[in-house]
């Protein structure tokens, strides 16, 4: 019963954060505070080789010559994180207009559970399983969430064609613990960040 109460309170807390962080309809963009972790802009992106929901093993080095947006997220217990991924998928044309070729999500849940979730949500974007936090720790993505360091927060890292990080935003840390960023805000932050590196 105690476990049920704790889980129920955690779900309520996540729902409250989701509601508070998701503004209605119109957003001017760039309205959400974020940290910038390490490795950051200008640094070489560490290698990523993880099992993927689309079958096989994802290898970041195989996408050399392409621009890849990595989305580290909290996982199965964070519905706003999945809503984020669905909204990104629905707006891929807007990301492609910024020169982004691929979007890949990374979380710490087991692959079988992620495959089921991806199917349930109707997602085609690949989700990678990092249960030992090997990649998450290398990218410090588990430093920006509400669950301590046991899970990722809500981090976006843009890796350019030469494997260099072009932009980074860690939205999930204190004090706001943002677990959903409207696409308009995310695009605005990306656009601003990319202007700064041009």
C-alpha positions in Angstrom: 0.0 0.0 0.0 2.9 2.3 0.8 4.4 1.7 -2.6 1.1 2.4 -4.3 0.9 5.7 -2.4 4.4 6.7 -3.4 3.8 5.8 -7.1 0.5 7.7 -7.0 2.2 10.8 -5.6 4.9 10.6 -8.2 2.4 10.4 -11.0 0.5 13.4 -9.5 3.7 15.4 -9.3 4.6 14.6 -12.9 1.1 15.6 -14.0 1.3 18.9 -12.1 4.7 19.7 -13.7 3.4 18.8 -17.1 0.3 21.0 -16.8 2.3 23.9 -15.3 5.0 23.7 -18.1 2.7 23.3 -21.1 1.2 26.7 -22.1 -1.9 26.9 -24.2 -1.9 27.4 -27.9 0.4 30.2 -28.7 4.0 30.4 -27.5 6.5 33.1 -28.5 9.2 30.5 -28.4 12.3 30.4 -26.3 10.3 30.8 -23.1 11.8 27.9 -21.1 14.9 28.2 -19.1 17.6 25.6 -19.6 21.1 24.8 -18.4 24.0 23.8 -20.7 25.8 20.8 -19.5 29.1 19.2 -20.6 30.0 18.2 -23.2 28.7 21.4 -24.8 28.9 23.4 -27.9 32.1 23.0 -29.8 33.1 19.7 -28.2 33.2 16.4 -29.9 30.1 14.2 -29.3 31.0 11.1 -27.4 30.3 7.8 -29.2 26.9 6.2 -29.0 26.2 2.6 -29.6 22.9 1.4 -28.2 20.0 -1.0 -29.0 17.2 0.8 -30.8 13.4 0.3 -31.0 13.7 0.2 -34.8 15.8 -2.9 -34.7 19.6 -3.5 -34.5 22.1 -1.2 -32.9 22.2 2.6 -33.4 25.7 3.9 -34.0 26.1 7.7 -34.0 29.3 7.4 -36.0 27.4 5.8 -38.9 25.5 9.2 -39.3 28.7 11.2 -40.1 27.7 13.8 -42.6 24.2 14.3 -41.1 22.9 16.5 -38.3 21.4 14.6 -35.5 19.2 15.9 -32.6 19.6 13.7 -29.5 16.8 13.8 -27.0 17.6 12.4 -23.6 14.4 11.8 -21.6 13.1 10.4 -18.4 11.4 7.3 -20.0 8.3 5.2 -19.4 7.1 7.0 -16.3 7.1 10.4 -17.9 4.1 10.8 -20.3 5.1 14.5 -21.1 8.4 13.2 -22.4 6.5 10.9 -24.9 4.1 13.7 -25.8 7.3 15.7 -26.5 8.6 13.0 -28.9 5.2 12.7 -30.6 5.1 16.5 -31.2 8.6 16.5 -32.6 7.6 13.6 -34.9 4.5 15.6 -36.0 6.6 18.6 -36.8 9.7 17.0 -38.4 9.4 19.4 -41.4 10.2 22.3 -39.0 13.3 20.5 -37.7 14.4 19.6 -41.2 14.1 23.3 -42.2 16.8 23.9 -39.6 19.1 21.3 -41.3 18.3 18.5 -38.8 18.3 15.2 -40.6 17.6 12.8 -37.7 16.0 12.9 -34.2 16.9 10.1 -31.8 15.6 9.7 -28.2 17.6 8.0 -25.4 16.3 6.7 -22.1 17.3 4.2 -19.4 14.4 1.8 -19.7 14.7 -1.8 -21.1 14.4 -2.2 -24.9 11.3 -4.5 -24.8 9.3 -2.1 -22.7 10.4 0.8 -25.0 9.3 -1.1 -28.1 5.9 -1.6 -26.6 5.7 2.1 -25.6 6.8 3.3 -29.1 4.1 1.0 -30.6 1.4 2.3 -28.2 2.3 5.9 -29.0 2.5 5.4 -32.8 6.1 6.6 -32.9 8.5 5.9 -35.8 11.4 7.9 -34.4 14.0 5.6 -32.8 14.3 5.3 -29.1 17.5 3.9 -27.7 17.8 1.9 -24.5 20.6 2.9 -22.1 19.8 0.8 -19.0 23.3 1.1 -17.4 23.4 4.9 -18.0 26.7 4.4 -19.9 25.9 7.0 -22.6 23.7 9.1 -20.4 26.6 9.7 -17.9 29.0 10.4 -20.7 26.7 13.2 -21.9 25.8 14.2 -18.2 22.2 13.9 -19.3 21.3 12.2 -16.0 22.3 15.4 -14.1 19.2 17.3 -15.2 16.1 15.6 -13.9 13.8 15.2 -10.9 14.8 11.6 -10.2 18.3 12.3 -9.1 21.0 10.7 -11.3 19.2 7.4 -11.9 17.4 8.7 -15.0 17.9 11.3 -17.7 16.1 14.6 -17.4 15.0 16.5 -20.6 18.1 17.3 -22.6 18.6 18.1 -26.3 22.0 17.9 -27.9 22.5 18.8 -31.6 25.4 16.9 -33.2 26.6 18.3 -36.5 27.8 16.5 -39.6 31.4 16.4 -38.4 30.5 15.0 -35.0 30.8 18.3 -33.1 28.1 19.4 -30.7 26.5 22.5 -32.2 23.9 23.3 -29.5 22.7 21.9 -26.2 19.8 22.6 -23.8 19.1 20.8 -20.5 15.6 21.8 -19.6 14.9 19.2 -16.9 16.9 20.5 -14.0 15.9 22.5 -11.0 14.1 24.7 -10.1 11.5 24.1 -12.9 12.1 20.4 -13.8 10.6 21.1 -17.2 9.5 17.8 -18.9 7.8 19.2 -21.9 8.9 22.1 -24.2 6.5 23.3 -26.9 7.9 22.7 -30.3 7.7 26.5 -31.0 10.0 27.2 -28.0 12.3 24.3 -28.9 12.6 25.5 -32.5 13.2 29.1 -31.3 16.0 28.0 -28.9 17.6 25.9 -31.6 17.4 28.8 -34.1 19.0 31.2 -31.6 21.7 28.7 -30.6 22.6 27.9 -34.2 22.8 31.6 -35.1 25.3 31.9 -32.2 27.5 29.2 -33.7 27.3 30.4 -37.3 
